[in-house]
Amino acid sequence: MHEGNTHMLQVEGLNVFYGSFHAVRDVAFDVRPGEIFGLLGPNGAGKTSTLSAVEGLLNFQSGTITVAGYNIKNEPLKARANVGVQLQSTSFQAELSVTEIIRLYAGVHGVPVTKQSLQDVLAAINLVDSGNKKYGELSGGQQQRVSLYIATIHQPPLVLLDEPTTGLDPQSRRQLWERIEALREKGHGVLLTTHSMEEAEAVCDRIGIIDHGRVIIIDTPQALIEQYRNDPEVISVSRRGKVTLEDVFIALTGRAVRA
Ligand SMILES: Nc1ncnc2c1ncn2[C@@H]1O[C@H](COP(=O)(O)OP(=O)(O)OP(=O)(O)O)[C@@H](O)[C@H]1O
């Protein structure tokens, strides 16, 4: 991490075009140490494009992205060394065992593995008896625990999670939330995308709502609900007389389903 740096991530004036299509428009936000920042938006809003730009996988047309103090265009290797990305479960080879996957990624990042440290890792991710199981044979929740561990194996200051709990049952989701919160406690900055307003309310310190490529608002979930509680549009979409973050989200982004 760059000395004197106070942000895990700083995105300023980010623009992404696919041909002539303007997918991300002047996006700006930051993620601080010990903060979980949620990027929310309807389908096609530009969340994954923004995350891909931060990962260094997408050549954006204008803007500045700084990871742990390193500009990703000027110092791409240093910037990328400071990011951990949770890969989709399909990115791992289903035939490899949990232990083989841990050894493989530890090797990639130069993290030493001993018999004892391997046992400790398996215990930490609640897979003590599953070290020899093939990745493809794990449940969705178990796969997510492995992939979250792999994302943070090199203790990166910034952790990127693209819809980390999609498809998980309530128990597995809660367990993953606790693991994400543990990263916050250790001072990592976490940037996650989610379609779950419940998740955003439960774990995110701040959220940015993105729509049609633009960030339309950034605040804490509580402050957003407070700010829009008496807004007639929010009240009109609310159900059972209680205003939730989802009501605010739908009122701000419109009710129409995106193509
Ligand atoms: N490689 C590409 N080529 C052309 N258009 C693309 C490409 N990738 C994304 N887009 C378009 O850019 C827009 C933003 O897509 P993006 O995947 O970033 O949205 P998202 O917010 O992550 O959506 P979702 O919630 O559905 O995952 C969409 O209109 C999408 O169709």
PDBQT file of the ligand as one rigid body, heavy atoms in Angstrom, charges set to zero:
ROOT
HETATM    1  N1  LIG A 301     -18.685  -6.296 -23.672  1.00  0.00    +0.000 N 
HETATM    2  C1  LIG A 301     -19.761  -5.497 -23.860  1.00  0.00    +0.000 A 
HETATM    3  N2  LIG A 301     -20.066  -5.060 -25.101  1.00  0.00    +0.000 NA
HETATM    4  C2  LIG A 301     -21.128  -4.250 -25.307  1.00  0.00    +0.000 A 
HETATM    5  N3  LIG A 301     -21.964  -3.817 -24.312  1.00  0.00    +0.000 NA
HETATM    6  C3  LIG A 301     -21.701  -4.242 -23.080  1.00  0.00    +0.000 A 
HETATM    7  C4  LIG A 301     -20.592  -5.095 -22.769  1.00  0.00    +0.000 A 
HETATM    8  N4  LIG A 301     -20.589  -5.349 -21.441  1.00  0.00    +0.000 NA
HETATM    9  C5  LIG A 301     -21.636  -4.673 -20.938  1.00  0.00    +0.000 A 
HETATM   10  N5  LIG A 301     -22.306  -4.004 -21.916  1.00  0.00    +0.000 N 
HETATM   11  C6  LIG A 301     -23.504  -3.144 -21.736  1.00  0.00    +0.000 C 
HETATM   12  O1  LIG A 301     -23.148  -2.109 -20.818  1.00  0.00    +0.000 OA
HETATM   13  C7  LIG A 301     -24.234  -1.866 -19.925  1.00  0.00    +0.000 C 
HETATM   14  C8  LIG A 301     -23.747  -2.060 -18.499  1.00  0.00    +0.000 C 
HETATM   15  O2  LIG A 301     -23.493  -3.451 -18.283  1.00  0.00    +0.000 OA
HETATM   16  P1  LIG A 301     -22.973  -4.021 -16.889  1.00  0.00    +0.000 P 
HETATM   17  O3  LIG A 301     -22.739  -5.477 -17.081  1.00  0.00    +0.000 OA
HETATM   18  O4  LIG A 301     -21.866  -3.192 -16.416  1.00  0.00    +0.000 OA
HETATM   19  O5  LIG A 301     -24.264  -3.776 -15.978  1.00  0.00    +0.000 OA
HETATM   20  P2  LIG A 301     -24.601  -4.349 -14.512  1.00  0.00    +0.000 P 
HETATM   21  O6  LIG A 301     -25.062  -3.175 -13.725  1.00  0.00    +0.000 OA
HETATM   22  O7  LIG A 301     -23.461  -5.111 -13.990  1.00  0.00    +0.000 OA
HETATM   23  O8  LIG A 301     -25.827  -5.311 -14.818  1.00  0.00    +0.000 OA
HETATM   24  P3  LIG A 301     -26.330  -6.676 -14.070  1.00  0.00    +0.000 P 
HETATM   25  O9  LIG A 301     -26.964  -6.238 -12.802  1.00  0.00    +0.000 OA
HETATM   26  O10 LIG A 301     -27.342  -7.194 -15.047  1.00  0.00    +0.000 OA
HETATM   27  O11 LIG A 301     -25.142  -7.564 -13.901  1.00  0.00    +0.000 OA
HETATM   28  C9  LIG A 301     -25.363  -2.780 -20.335  1.00  0.00    +0.000 C 
HETATM   29  O12 LIG A 301     -26.243  -2.075 -21.192  1.00  0.00    +0.000 OA
HETATM   30  C10 LIG A 301     -24.648  -3.900 -21.100  1.00  0.00    +0.000 C 
HETATM   31  O13 LIG A 301     -25.502  -4.454 -22.085  1.00  0.00    +0.000 OA
ENDROOT
TORSDOF 0
